[in-house]
Amino acid sequence: MFINTANFFISTNILLFLLLLNNFSNGYVFTGKKALVTGSSGGIGAEIAKELAKKGCRVMIHYNSRYEGAKATQKCILDNDNICNEWDGEIDILVNNAGLITKLAAEDEDDDFTSWMDTIQVNLNAPYQLSKLAYDRMKKKKHGNIINVSSIHGSVSCEYMVAYASSKAALDRMTAGLSSEWARNGVRVNSLAPGIVPVERTQDILSQQSIQDLWHPHLPVGRMGTTQECAHAVVYLLENEWTSGSILTLDGGMTARINMPFRPKPEPQGKEKESITKGASFEK
């Protein structure tokens, strides 16, 4: 099922098509649950949709303009002769994954704040509106899960990404607030904050090796993340029913570094390294 929402807003009367994934039902508690994953025509969103399908969910695929990407996601998780049904309005899992990455110096922002407003609309307003609509249905059953895909930029930012970082920081605060309000009705709300995960948009500009070379010095575990690891993290947040209001950071230890994220200290050499190894303090 596909949803084309150019302004990232869903109304109650929009038609959605369910992907009935009988071939992947495997006895998990996910079986038969109805899940909407926004921005699932590629990247992290597509992988989340596939993983939920494997768990037995009936997945609704959302896209903005990449119809072919949405079709490719469908092809990965569905045989051509599987039945597609019209969505009846019920929902058990909402993954707010769709996002807009903007890179613009604050001083270069237009006088009408177009870039800022677009970023806030997609990354904050749309997830809030969708969450409200989903909650209205979930609370009737006293059970539901909402996951907001945030970013490490919600806590650590860099130049030229003020709008993006602000939207993700606000999204994390929204997660905490909604979790506190809605838990009493059985609805859990959590955030996933990925670090550097190569997706199609990145690889269109740089090769996999170029991306690895660029970010390797900033990643304590020595590599970037994968879309599959992000999808597995979403499954964890759904499975663990005592997890609510959490921001799960998935970045290979990147934000844990003191001099984070773009100016790591060089590796100690010679006597400095020997002193540190022996437990002595070294001061310059």
CORNORCOR-V16716 format. One line per field, one symbol per residue. ss: DSSP state (H for helix, E for strand, L for the rest). A space follows every 10 residues. Layout:
BEGIN
ss = ???
END
This chain:
BEGIN
ss = LEEELLLLLL LLLLLLEEEL LHHHLLLLLL LLLEEEELLL LLHHHHHHHH HHHHLLLEEE EEELLLHHHH HHHHHHHLLL LLLEEELLLL LLEEEELLLL LLLLLHHHLL LLLHHHHHHH HHHHHHHHHH HHHHHHHHHH HLLEEEEEEL LHHHLLLLLL LHHHHHHHHH HHHHHHHHHH HHHHHLEEEE EEEELLELLH HHHLLLLHHH HHHHHHHHLL LLLLELHHHH HHHHHHHHHL LLLLLLEEEE LLLHHHLLLL LLLLLLLLLH HHHHHHHLLL LLLL
END
